[in-house]
Amino acid sequence: MQSINGVRNKCAHHDRLWDIAMKPMLSNQRGHAGYWLTEPNVTAINTRIYYTLSIFNFLMVQVSQTSSFGRRVVALLREYDIIALGLHQQHMGFPAGWDQEIMWLEP
């Protein structure tokens, strides 16, 4: 919850998120109906914003099965060429193959 609160505060105060290192978060919580991260070395990325965005996406879907949060994140990254430039992996901790994770594929 502290990490989520920290991201919220950064957003509220117009701070940057794309290349920050955060405090390590919980370990991979596999087993939630096959809906969590499949990246085998998730602890290496859990200090970057990708891990937090994944948690937000997971929580949003738990609240509303029709949540568009994940699609909007992907659209935002594409809109600003973050994916094309490779900045999402280098600065945001997105692992290779992240776009094949179930949580980013669902409608």
N, C-alpha and C positions, 0 to 999 in steps of 0.2 A: 504494500500500500504506500510505503514511503516513496518508492520509485515512481509510482503513478502520480502521487502528489507532487513530486519534484518536476515531472514533465508538465503537469497542469500549471504549476507556478511559472515555469519557463515560457509557456505559451501565453499566459496571462500578462506577463511582463515583456513580451515581444523579444525574448531571447532566442538564440539559435539552438537548433536541435540536430542538425544534419551531421555534425562532426564532433559531437561531445562524447566523452567517456563518462558513464554513470557508475554509481556503485553497483557491484555485482548483485543480481537478483536471484530469486529462487532457482533451483535446478529445474531441468526439464520435467514438466508434469505430464508425461505420456500416459495414455490410458483413458483420456476423457473422450470416450466414444470415437477413438481414432482421429481426433480433431486437433491434436497438438503438433508441435514441430517434429519433423522427422530427421532434421540435421543431426548427425551423430556427435558432433563436437559443439553442442549448443552452449557449453560453458564459455567457449572462446568468443561467442558473440553476445553474451547476455549483458555486457556493459555498453552496448550500442543501442541506438534507437530502434533497430529492427525488432529486437526482442520485446521491447515495450509496445511497439505497434502491434505485434502479434498478440500480446496479452489483451490490448484494447479490442482488437478484432474478435478474439475469443469471447471476451465479456459482452461485447455488443451483440453477438449472435446468441448468447445465452439469454439476453434480455428480449431480443426480437429476432426471430428466425429470418426475417426479411431485411435485416440490417444491410445497408449499402456501404458501411464504413470501409471494408476491405477494397471494394471496387473504387471508392473515391480516393483511397491512398494510392492505389496503382495508377489511377488517372492523373493524379497530381504529380507523381513522379515522372510520368510520360509527358505531361504538359510542359514541364520545365527541363526536359531532356536529361534528367538525373540518371535514368536507366541507360540511355544511349551513350552517355559520357562515362559510364561505369562508376560514378560517384556513390551510387547506392551500396556498392560492395565495399569500396575502399573506406568511405567515411561514415557510413550508416550501419555497417555490420550485416548487410544482407548476404546470406551464404549463396554459393552457387546452387542453382536449381530452386531457389526460393519460390519462384513463380509456379512451381509444380506442387507446392504444399496445398493440402486440401482447403485450408482456410482462405487462400487467395484465389482458388479456382471456383468456389461456389458462387452461384448467382446472387 
